[in-house]
Amino acid sequence: MNKKDRITIHDIANKIGVTASTVSRALNNHPRISETTKKMVLEAAREINYKPNQIAAALRHGKSRLIGIIVPTINRNFFSSIVRGIEEHANELDYKVMISQSYDDYKKEVQTVEALLNARVDGIMVSLGKNTHNLDHFHAVMQKDIPLVFFDRTTDDLSVSQVVINDYGSAYEVTQHLIDQGYQHIAHFTSHMKIKIYQERLRGYQQALLDNGINFDKNLVIESNMQLDGGHQSVLQLLEKGIGFDAIFSASDYAVVGALQELKKINVKIPQEVGLAGFSNEPFTAFTDPALTTVDQQGIPMGQAAAELFFEMINGIPKNTYSRKKILKADLIIRESSLRSKKA
């Protein structure tokens, strides 16, 4: 036998002189196969390093013990923390995860869902890409009665389970903190308004202004890709248009770091002249100069909560009628970038 060929049950059968169907039944603990034959098959399987085909096993038994996870990108601490939370919970129950990245690309997301379905995963957990506006690929998952859980970037257009933080309340708290520090002209950096988390963060920002008697100025709301370059461009847009601001609340840590870099270029003092606050509590926010105020989104607890919802469905709750929403409380982390007295 060519060592490069995949070892199959036929190789076990040839080794011990039984039929392939006998090997298959023995490996699956069939009651009609004697204990002696089962032992012989298992010993032969170990000797020739037989590895069962998980997809084939899924077709036979209806379960692959695999969970598909789709995140926009895995190189963000927030998303990697969510994956860790899911994986820790899944591993305790002898499930494995398959991790895919959409890179916020709609076509990539569709292809990934199809690939996971073809791999016979037992369920899919996903954080939507920024450019996902058509949800047909998730309707296909639901039609197959496969558990589907959304986390962080979710949608109310599908009746599925989801785990989020209180984006509205967290954004309100950040904005209120900036107001309490004496800032009155607070810009808000955001992304596509079709993504619910950005809708909620904008809503929280607006409400905090309203409750403090500060007029909402749409010119202070700047949309970008929420990356470093987006933060640079958003600051430049405010400066070029002559829009006055004394603070920035960004819906992303990456964009607020871009803003910090751009403001430093023109010698703006942080936080004395402009206060800064981000969102996500990426590790680098503690090491910028000054350290950045941000919101800790509870990545590991979010992953654990998503896994809990998934296993509730696996354990018998009707998948096509099951829809729960868990809202986690995020923590405001106050650092030097937003701390100044009201008299400053």
GUVEX-358311 format. One record per residue (C-alpha): x, y, z. Coordinates in pm, 1 decimal. Layout:
REM GUVEX-358311
      east     north        up
         X         Y         Z
...
This chain:
REM GUVEX-358311
      east     north        up
       0.0       0.0       0.0
     128.9     343.5     -91.1
     196.5     530.7     234.1
      58.6     843.6      75.3
    -284.2     682.6      32.4
    -546.9     734.8     298.8
    -583.2     434.4     528.2
    -939.8     298.9     514.1
   -1147.1      25.5     674.8
   -1057.6    -193.7     376.3
    -694.7    -189.3     490.3
    -801.2    -305.3     836.7
   -1018.9    -576.2     680.5
    -731.4    -703.2     464.3
    -494.7    -707.7     762.9
    -711.3    -929.6     981.9
    -902.3   -1123.1     714.0
   -1258.5   -1000.9     764.6
   -1497.6    -797.7     550.0
   -1502.5    -417.3     542.2
   -1861.9    -422.5     665.6
   -1750.9    -622.3     970.9
   -1481.4    -363.3    1041.7
   -1734.4     -81.4    1007.2
   -1976.5    -247.5    1247.8
   -1698.7    -320.9    1495.4
   -1577.3      38.9    1492.8
   -1933.6     152.6    1556.9
   -1980.8     -95.6    1843.2
   -2255.3    -291.6    1667.2
   -2418.3    -542.3    1906.4
   -2397.3    -828.5    1654.8
   -2017.1    -813.6    1643.0
   -1841.6   -1020.0    1907.2
   -1617.6    -857.2    2165.6
   -1325.6   -1062.7    2034.4
   -1371.6    -925.8    1681.0
   -1416.4    -569.8    1809.3
   -1091.9    -595.4    2005.2
    -908.5    -736.9    1703.3
   -1037.4    -457.2    1477.9
    -942.5    -183.4    1725.2
    -591.8    -323.8    1770.3
    -540.6    -343.3    1393.4
    -673.0      12.4    1352.8
    -418.3     139.5    1604.8
    -133.8     -56.2    1444.7
    -186.8      91.9    1098.0
    -278.5     438.3    1235.6
    -633.3     441.3    1098.2
    -809.4     779.3    1127.5
   -1186.1     781.9    1069.8
   -1329.3    1016.7     809.9
   -1523.0    1273.3    1014.6
   -1743.7    1381.2     726.1
   -1833.1    1022.6     645.1
   -1906.5     964.6    1012.3
   -2128.4    1271.9    1013.6
   -2325.3    1132.9     720.2
   -2375.3     803.0     904.2
   -2457.3     935.6    1249.9
   -2593.2    1281.8    1182.5
   -2333.3    1454.1    1403.6
   -1981.1    1569.1    1319.7
   -1909.6    1725.2    1662.2
   -1774.6    2023.7    1469.0
   -1882.9    2387.0    1510.3
   -1816.9    2643.2    1238.4
   -1715.2    2991.3    1355.3
   -1704.4    3290.6    1119.5
   -1541.1    3615.5    1233.1
   -1450.5    3923.8    1028.8
   -1084.9    3879.2    1126.2
    -903.5    3670.6    1384.8
    -615.9    3914.5    1442.6
    -829.0    4133.8    1669.6
    -799.4    4056.1    2038.6
   -1176.3    4090.1    2073.0
   -1261.1    3826.3    1812.7
    -983.6    3590.0    1918.0
   -1113.1    3616.4    2275.9
   -1463.6    3523.0    2160.7
   -1324.6    3219.9    1975.4
   -1135.5    3120.5    2288.4
   -1453.9    3140.5    2494.3
   -1644.7    2925.7    2244.5
   -1363.2    2673.5    2210.7
   -1313.4    2631.0    2586.0
   -1682.0    2554.1    2633.7
   -1699.7    2328.4    2326.5
   -1390.1    2128.0    2417.3
   -1539.7    2043.2    2756.3
   -1820.4    1869.6    2566.3
   -1587.9    1699.7    2315.9
   -1668.8    1936.3    2027.4
   -1410.4    2095.8    1799.4
   -1428.3    2428.2    1615.4
   -1349.9    2527.7    1257.6
   -1253.1    2897.0    1238.6
   -1297.9    3103.8     921.1
   -1249.3    3473.0     843.9
   -1481.3    3672.8     619.4
   -1254.4    3981.1     604.3
   -1582.0    4179.1     589.1
   -1625.6    4044.6     234.3
   -1982.4    3940.7     153.3
   -1887.3    3686.1    -113.9
   -1626.2    3531.4     114.9
   -1885.3    3502.3     390.3
   -2130.4    3325.5     156.3
   -1861.1    3084.6      35.8
   -1755.5    3011.8     393.4
   -2111.3    2925.7     498.5
   -2138.8    2687.7     201.2
   -1805.8    2525.8     290.7
   -1910.1    2474.0     651.7
   -2239.1    2319.0     544.6
   -2050.5    2085.9     310.0
   -1825.1    1990.4     602.6
   -2139.4    1882.8     789.3
   -2079.6    2105.2    1090.9
   -2335.5    2067.4    1367.7
   -2387.8    2443.2    1390.2
   -2253.5    2783.6    1290.8
   -2166.6    3086.3    1503.1
   -2102.1    3411.9    1321.8
   -2025.4    3780.1    1356.5
   -2153.9    3954.2    1044.4
   -1921.1    4125.2     799.5
   -1963.7    4499.6     755.5
   -2064.4    4456.8     392.1
   -2325.8    4185.6     448.3
   -2665.8    4318.4     345.0
   -2823.4    4003.4     197.5
   -2892.6    3722.7     444.9
   -3000.2    3445.4     206.1
   -2700.2    3228.6     297.3
   -2814.0    3226.0     659.3
   -3171.8    3148.5     558.9
   -3023.0    2839.2     393.0
   -2865.3    2737.7     724.9
   -3195.2    2779.9     907.4
   -3385.7    2581.2     643.2
   -3153.1    2287.5     709.8
   -3247.2    2308.5    1080.2
   -2884.0    2371.6    1175.1
   -2824.7    2577.4    1492.2
   -2721.3    2933.3    1410.0
   -2593.2    3183.1    1668.8
   -2487.1    3542.0    1603.2
   -2250.9    3735.5    1828.3
   -2139.3    4101.8    1844.4
   -2237.5    4204.9    1489.1
   -2589.6    4071.2    1472.1
   -2916.3    4137.1    1292.4
   -3282.0    4154.7    1394.0
   -3386.1    4050.9    1043.1
   -3344.6    3681.3    1131.3
   -3513.1    3500.1    1417.5
   -3195.9    3347.0    1559.0
   -3016.5    3344.0    1891.5
   -2760.2    3615.8    1951.6
   -2516.4    3746.6    2211.1
   -2428.9    4115.9    2232.0
   -2313.6    4368.9    2484.7
   -2527.3    4666.7    2578.0
   -2388.7    4885.2    2296.7
   -2641.6    5160.2    2357.1
   -2574.3    5178.0    2731.1
   -2197.2    5153.0    2685.5
   -2190.9    5436.9    2431.2
   -2409.6    5646.5    2660.1
   -2166.4    5585.4    2947.5
   -1862.0    5684.5    2740.4
   -2028.1    6002.2    2617.0
   -2149.3    6091.8    2966.9
   -1793.6    6045.2    3097.4
   -1659.6    6287.3    2834.5
   -1928.4    6542.0    2920.4
   -1849.2    6505.9    3290.5
   -1487.9    6590.0    3206.6
   -1599.3    6918.4    3052.5
   -1606.2    6830.5    2682.2
   -1894.6    6990.6    2490.6
   -1821.7    6932.7    2120.8
   -1783.0    6556.3    2098.2
   -1727.6    6398.3    1758.0
   -1837.2    6039.3    1697.2
   -1646.5    5807.7    1461.4
   -1860.9    5524.1    1332.9
   -1905.8    5276.8    1046.4
   -2179.8    5149.0     817.6
   -2515.1    5222.4     974.6
   -2654.7    4889.2     850.7
   -2450.6    4717.7    1122.8
   -2660.8    4713.8    1438.7
   -2376.5    4769.1    1686.6
   -2293.9    5100.1    1519.1
   -2659.2    5202.9    1517.7
   -2679.2    5136.9    1891.3
   -2353.7    5315.7    1973.2
   -2467.1    5620.8    1777.4
   -2802.3    5610.8    1956.7
   -2634.6    5599.8    2297.5
   -2408.2    5890.7    2203.4
   -2705.6    6098.4    2084.6
   -2912.4    6028.2    2393.9
   -2631.9    6127.5    2630.2
   -2595.3    6458.6    2447.5
   -2970.6    6517.3    2463.2
   -2990.5    6436.4    2834.9
   -2717.0    6692.0    2902.8
   -2872.5    6971.2    2697.5
   -2615.3    6947.9    2415.4
   -2745.9    6979.0    2062.2
   -2672.3    6687.3    1832.3
   -2468.5    6800.8    1531.4
   -2466.9    6549.0    1244.2
   -2150.2    6714.0    1111.6
   -1966.3    6569.2    1411.2
   -2056.2    6211.6    1309.3
   -1798.9    6072.2    1066.6
   -1823.9    5732.6     894.0
   -1512.8    5537.6     796.6
   -1378.6    5183.1     778.4
   -1290.6    5201.3    1150.6
    -927.1    5113.2    1078.7
    -616.9    5322.8    1156.6
    -641.1    5501.5     824.0
   -1009.6    5565.4     888.2
    -918.9    5745.7    1209.4
    -661.7    5958.4    1025.9
    -909.6    6046.3     751.1
   -1191.6    6126.5     994.2
    -977.8    6376.7    1186.7
    -861.1    6536.5     862.5
   -1221.9    6562.9     745.3
   -1317.6    6752.9    1060.5
   -1016.0    6983.0    1031.6
   -1056.9    7051.2     659.1
   -1423.4    7142.1     704.3
   -1343.0    7364.1     999.4
   -1574.2    7168.5    1231.4
   -1484.5    7248.1    1591.0
   -1446.2    6955.6    1833.3
   -1290.2    6903.9    2173.4
   -1336.4    6526.6    2208.2
   -1373.2    6213.3    1997.1
   -1569.3    5904.0    2089.5
   -1481.1    5633.9    1837.4
   -1680.4    5310.5    1796.8
   -1345.9    5137.2    1735.4
   -1011.5    5141.2    1916.1
    -825.3    5125.3    1585.4
    -986.1    5443.4    1453.7
    -921.2    5633.5    1775.3
    -551.7    5540.3    1760.5
    -546.3    5678.4    1406.1
    -703.7    5996.5    1541.4
    -444.1    6015.4    1818.1
    -160.3    5986.3    1565.3
    -306.2    6254.8    1341.2
    -367.5    6496.8    1628.7
     -12.0    6449.5    1756.2
     120.0    6551.9    1414.6
     -28.7    6896.9    1464.1
      71.4    6915.3    1831.7
    -278.4    6893.4    1977.3
    -255.7    6820.9    2350.1
    -439.8    6508.5    2467.6
    -652.2    6529.1    2683.7
    -618.3    6900.3    2760.3
    -735.3    7018.7    2416.8
    -902.9    6704.7    2280.1
   -1023.5    6406.6    2480.5
   -1025.7    6059.1    2323.8
   -1224.2    5741.5    2389.8
   -1249.0    5419.1    2191.7
   -1435.6    5090.7    2202.3
   -1320.0    4727.5    2246.7
   -1026.7    4746.1    2490.7
    -771.0    4610.6    2247.8
    -444.0    4543.1    2439.1
    -256.4    4829.6    2271.6
    -492.4    5088.2    2422.4
    -314.5    5052.9    2756.4
      23.6    5133.9    2600.7
     -42.5    5439.0    2382.4
      71.0    5782.8    2500.5
    -154.7    5875.6    2665.3
    -330.2    5546.1    2744.2
    -675.8    5533.9    2587.7
   -1013.9    5530.0    2756.1
   -1218.4    5247.2    2605.2
   -1493.2    4989.4    2660.4
   -1414.5    4628.2    2745.1
   -1654.0    4416.9    2536.4
   -1615.4    4096.9    2741.0
   -1486.2    3878.3    2456.9
   -1438.0    3550.4    2645.8
   -1774.6    3571.5    2830.6
   -1941.4    3652.7    2496.5
   -1792.5    3339.5    2340.0
   -1898.1    3126.9    2635.7
   -2252.5    3266.9    2620.0
   -2272.5    3196.2    2245.4
   -2158.8    2837.1    2306.6
   -2419.6    2794.7    2579.9
   -2696.7    2902.0    2340.8
   -2563.4    2660.7    2077.6
   -2562.9    2361.5    2312.4
   -2912.8    2443.1    2432.1
   -3024.0    2392.7    2072.6
   -2811.0    2081.0    2027.6
   -2975.0    1931.2    2335.3
   -3321.7    1919.4    2190.2
   -3479.9    2264.6    2172.7
   -3640.3    2304.3    1823.1
   -3377.2    2490.9    1623.1
   -3607.3    2662.2    1374.6
   -3822.4    2814.6    1648.9
   -3554.2    2888.1    1905.4
   -3440.2    3247.7    1944.1
   -3280.4    3396.7    2252.8
   -3088.8    3718.0    2302.4
   -2826.4    3753.1    2571.7
   -2707.9    4104.7    2652.9
   -2382.1    4129.5    2845.7
   -2270.7    4433.1    3042.8
   -1950.9    4594.1    2915.4
   -1704.6    4782.3    3135.1
   -1588.7    5140.4    3082.3
   -1211.0    5157.9    3124.7
   -1113.8    5518.7    3203.9
    -755.2    5616.6    3124.3
    -551.3    5933.5    3073.4
    -674.6    6017.4    2721.9
   -1006.1    6152.0    2852.3
    -923.5    6272.5    3202.2
    -928.6    6647.9    3257.6
   -1104.4    6871.1    3506.1
   -1414.1    7068.2    3405.7
   -1215.5    7386.6    3464.4
    -942.1    7289.1    3215.9
